[in-house]
């Protein structure tokens, strides 16, 4: 699969066979954080997700180019 972020705040996993969306997560919202700091996602316009040690990391909230600003770093793991 191939992961991509979008200006609407969605993180999507696409099939490398036919390009279909096989998983989607909406980052365009507020999040409860581990350190209690208020955080919200938004547009994903920067670098793509990073995958390391069985985790996927993604920052969300780019306010340039008419994107929704935010300030969250998200971490996903396979369950």
Protein Blocks (a to p, Z undefined) as FASTA:
>chain_A
ZZdddfkopacdddfklopafbdcdfbbcdddfkopacdddddfbdcdddeehiacddeh
ifgghiacddddcddddZZ
